[in-house]
Amino acid sequence: MGAYMRRLHEVAGFEYVAEPLPMRNSTNAIIYYLLFASPNKTGHHIVTDIISKYRTRGQ
């Protein structure tokens, strides 16, 4: 996952790449990762705040 995040930043040019959020099904298996990449600092702050609340609630 780290390599993909680096490519989003270095190759695709997104200045802000949030830590991916694993999305799980009803048996708690990861089915995909939700990623957010943006050139916008404000958008990054909003998304990381939402993701951190979801991580806290999901545990």
trRosetta pair geometry for C-beta under 8 A, 3 or more apart (Angstrom, degrees):
i j d omega theta_ij theta_ji phi_ij phi_ji
1 4 5.8 -57 -156 37 39 111
1 5 6.3 38 149 -19 70 107
1 20 5.8 -106 -170 22 132 143
1 33 6.6 83 -122 -25 126 178
2 5 5.6 -56 -148 37 33 112
2 6 6.3 36 154 -21 66 104
3 6 5.7 -52 -149 35 32 113
3 7 6.5 32 152 -19 64 104
4 7 5.7 -53 -150 36 33 112
4 8 6.6 39 150 -23 64 100
4 35 7.8 -95 124 -93 119 160
5 8 5.6 -47 -152 29 35 115
5 9 6.7 26 152 -12 64 106
5 17 5.1 144 -164 141 89 143
5 20 7.2 -124 -73 -30 117 104
5 35 7.4 -154 -94 -138 84 126
6 9 5.8 -62 -153 42 33 107
6 10 5.6 4 163 3 74 117
7 10 6.2 -62 -120 53 28 92
7 11 4.6 -14 -165 23 72 122
7 12 6.6 67 141 -9 69 96
8 11 7.4 -16 -63 53 10 84
8 12 5.0 -31 -149 39 43 129
8 14 5.0 -26 156 38 88 126
8 17 4.9 118 95 -104 126 134
8 35 7.4 -156 -68 163 162 136
8 37 4.5 -119 174 -102 131 153
9 12 7.4 33 -9 53 10 86
9 13 7.8 36 -179 -122 30 6
9 14 5.8 -79 -98 71 46 78
9 15 7.3 66 -140 -128 82 16
9 17 5.1 -92 -61 -12 98 132
9 37 7.6 -137 -66 -139 61 118
10 13 8.0 -16 146 -69 12 40
12 37 6.9 48 94 141 138 152
13 39 7.3 -1 129 -86 88 109
14 17 5.6 97 104 -65 121 89
14 37 3.8 18 168 171 172 106
14 38 6.1 69 -156 31 108 12
14 39 6.1 -115 -136 -63 57 63
15 38 7.5 -44 54 102 78 53
15 39 5.2 76 13 -136 103 55
15 41 7.5 -45 102 -66 127 75
16 37 6.9 162 92 -154 58 49
16 38 5.1 -20 68 66 107 78
16 39 7.2 148 19 -118 89 12
16 40 7.0 -77 30 67 133 40
16 41 6.3 149 -50 -101 143 47
16 43 7.4 154 76 80 143 88
16 44 3.6 -75 163 -84 153 143
17 35 7.4 -16 -164 -174 89 103
17 36 7.4 159 -153 91 45 55
17 37 4.7 -5 -106 -108 79 89
18 35 7.1 163 67 -163 85 55
18 36 4.3 19 28 62 123 102
18 37 7.4 -139 15 -71 73 46
18 44 6.3 177 -61 -149 96 78
18 47 5.3 -111 -48 113 157 119
18 48 5.2 -161 -124 -78 116 83
18 51 6.2 140 165 4 137 158
19 48 7.6 76 24 -122 88 94
19 51 7.2 168 69 130 85 149
20 33 4.0 17 172 173 131 121
20 34 6.4 152 -162 70 73 45
20 35 4.9 -33 -103 -86 93 80
21 33 6.7 145 68 -163 38 69
21 34 4.4 -19 61 57 97 103
21 35 8.0 -176 22 -70 70 37
21 51 5.1 -140 -63 -144 131 108
21 54 6.5 31 -150 91 146 133
21 55 6.9 -125 -125 -67 102 93
22 30 4.5 -59 -168 -121 116 116
22 32 8.0 167 -152 96 54 32
22 33 5.5 -40 -97 -102 54 77
22 34 7.9 -160 -76 15 6 78
23 30 7.0 98 66 -152 45 67
23 31 5.8 -58 98 57 91 88
23 32 5.3 -2 49 66 114 74
23 33 6.9 177 7 -102 83 22
23 34 5.6 85 -41 -28 111 100
24 28 5.2 -4 178 -148 137 39
24 29 6.3 145 -151 68 82 29
24 30 5.6 -52 -93 -90 75 47
24 31 6.7 130 -131 2 24 86
25 28 7.3 -77 68 -10 59 13
25 29 5.4 -8 38 56 103 85
25 31 5.2 81 -39 -38 99 125
30 33 7.2 12 -177 -63 120 75
34 51 7.8 -166 94 -110 118 111
36 43 7.9 -149 169 143 121 99
36 44 7.4 158 122 -116 116 60
36 47 4.5 -136 128 168 171 158
36 51 7.6 -138 9 -47 132 135
38 43 4.5 -95 147 91 169 130
38 44 5.6 -155 61 -59 117 82
38 47 7.6 144 -2 4 135 143
40 43 3.9 63 91 13 116 114
40 44 6.6 178 95 -15 61 84
41 44 5.5 -55 -151 34 33 116
41 45 6.5 33 153 -19 66 103
42 45 5.8 -53 -151 34 33 110
42 46 6.5 33 152 -19 65 105
43 46 5.7 -54 -148 36 33 112
43 47 6.2 26 157 -14 67 109
44 47 6.0 -59 -144 40 27 106
44 48 6.1 22 161 -15 65 110
45 48 6.1 -57 -141 40 26 106
45 49 6.3 30 157 -21 62 108
46 49 5.9 -60 -155 34 26 111
46 50 6.5 22 152 -15 64 107
47 50 5.7 -55 -147 38 34 110
47 51 6.1 31 156 -17 68 108
48 51 5.6 -52 -139 41 32 111
48 52 6.1 35 159 -22 65 106
49 52 6.0 -55 -146 35 26 109
49 53 6.7 26 154 -17 61 105
50 53 5.9 -58 -154 35 31 110
50 54 6.5 29 151 -18 65 107
51 54 5.6 -56 -149 37 34 112
51 55 6.3 37 153 -23 68 103
52 55 5.6 -47 -145 33 34 113
52 56 6.4 35 155 -19 63 105
53 56 5.8 -55 -149 37 31 111
53 57 6.2 26 155 -15 65 110
54 57 5.8 -58 -144 41 30 108
54 58 5.8 28 159 -22 67 114
55 58 5.9 -59 -141 38 25 110
55 59 6.6 19 163 -21 61 110
56 59 6.5 -65 -154 29 24 105
